[in-house]
Amino acid sequence: METVKPRATLRSFRALAFHGENRREATSTEMRMEMQQEIELGVAVPSVPGGPIQVSVLIKLKATATNGNDAKEQATFAGDYEAKFYFATEVIEDQVTPLMDDSEYQYLLVAQAFPLAMTHFKRELQALGLDARQLPLGLP
């Protein structure tokens, strides 16, 4: 008989912080964009009996756009995003620990949160006057 893995449910997603700066002139100059990402996963076990186990996915994105003609001319944006997943209250830590060691399970959690972060990130880049249409929504 096949055992069913407990599933965590996405309960909240929010932007924790974001900062952007684009002080260059509004011209049609080509900009070269570089992206960096950092993704962290964490597990919180409740100290109160009966509380749900929580998994947090923290996504940090940073973009730097550089003018092809003048490398000193840059625009930057950084955003931190957090997704919180909760297990059912009957799921215990011993069931969650092996799941969090499984890279495929981690990927499934991140794959749910990453498109949400990128959607917001791209919208903010466009608000700063940068063309972000080519950035992927999914995981690279």
Beta strands, then each sheet from edge to edge (+ up, - down):
strand 1: 9-22
strand 2: 31-44
strand 3: 54-67
strand 4: 74-86
sheet 1: 1+ 4- 3+ 2-
end
